[in-house]
Amino acid sequence: MEKYLEKRDTEWIVKGEPSWSIDIQTIGKYTESTTVPVANFKFDLNRGEKDKTLQFAVDKPGLSQLLLALEQANLYLGSNLSN
């Protein structure tokens, strides 16, 4: 998971109001296993003039890492915005 988070070739921004969806499943397009539940994420993005969709799936350990990273980002933003 970390190798995907560290790679920053292009900056993506969420279009307009944040738009995203999450579903938990064991079988589907973005899963690699039929026995391990994963969380599938879908974000509508804007890259320049092209509309794109970012989609990815994470298993439970990956989801824990993602949530921790988001919590740390939230704390960082909160402390910087209050200054």
C-alpha positions as CSV (number, residue, x, y, z in Angstrom):
1,M,0.0,0.0,0.0
2,E,2.7,2.5,0.9
3,K,4.4,2.1,-2.4
4,Y,1.2,3.4,-4.1
5,L,0.9,6.3,-1.6
6,E,4.5,7.4,-2.1
7,K,4.3,7.6,-5.9
8,R,3.2,11.1,-6.9
9,D,3.5,11.5,-10.6
10,T,0.6,13.8,-10.9
11,E,-1.6,15.8,-8.5
12,W,-5.2,14.9,-8.6
13,I,-8.0,16.9,-7.1
14,V,-11.6,16.0,-6.2
15,K,-14.1,17.6,-8.6
16,G,-16.4,20.2,-7.0
17,E,-17.9,18.8,-3.8
18,P,-16.1,15.7,-2.6
19,S,-17.7,12.7,-4.4
20,W,-16.7,9.2,-3.4
21,S,-18.1,5.8,-2.7
22,I,-17.0,2.8,-0.7
23,D,-18.3,-0.8,-0.8
24,I,-17.1,-3.9,1.0
25,Q,-17.1,-7.1,-1.0
26,T,-15.3,-10.3,-1.5
27,I,-15.8,-10.8,-5.3
28,G,-15.6,-8.0,-7.8
29,K,-13.7,-6.1,-10.5
30,Y,-11.1,-4.6,-8.1
31,T,-10.5,-7.7,-5.9
32,E,-7.7,-10.2,-6.3
33,S,-9.2,-12.8,-3.9
34,T,-12.6,-14.3,-3.4
35,T,-12.0,-15.1,0.2
36,V,-10.6,-11.8,1.7
37,P,-13.0,-8.9,2.1
38,V,-11.8,-5.7,0.6
39,A,-13.0,-2.1,0.6
40,N,-13.4,-0.7,-2.9
41,F,-13.0,3.1,-3.2
42,K,-14.1,5.3,-6.2
43,F,-13.3,9.0,-6.4
44,D,-14.4,11.3,-9.2
45,L,-11.4,13.4,-10.1
46,N,-10.4,16.3,-12.3
47,R,-7.0,16.3,-14.0
48,G,-6.6,19.4,-16.2
49,E,-9.5,19.4,-18.6
50,K,-10.1,15.6,-18.5
51,D,-12.5,14.0,-16.0
52,K,-11.1,10.8,-14.5
53,T,-12.1,8.3,-11.9
54,L,-9.6,6.9,-9.3
55,Q,-10.6,3.4,-8.2
56,F,-8.7,1.1,-5.9
57,A,-9.3,-1.7,-3.4
58,V,-7.6,-2.4,-0.1
59,D,-7.7,-5.3,2.3
60,K,-8.0,-4.9,6.0
61,P,-4.3,-4.2,6.7
62,G,-4.2,-1.8,3.8
63,L,-7.3,0.0,5.0
64,S,-5.8,0.4,8.5
65,Q,-2.7,2.0,6.9
66,L,-4.9,4.3,4.8
67,L,-7.0,5.4,7.7
68,L,-3.9,6.1,9.8
69,A,-2.5,8.2,7.0
70,L,-5.7,10.1,6.6
71,E,-5.9,10.7,10.4
72,Q,-2.4,12.1,10.4
73,A,-3.1,14.3,7.4
74,N,-6.2,15.6,9.1
75,L,-4.3,16.4,12.3
76,Y,-1.6,18.1,10.2
77,L,-4.1,20.2,8.3
78,G,-6.0,21.1,11.5
79,S,-2.9,22.3,13.2
80,N,-1.8,24.4,10.2
81,L,-5.2,25.9,9.5
82,S,-5.5,27.1,13.1
83,N,-2.2,29.1,12.9
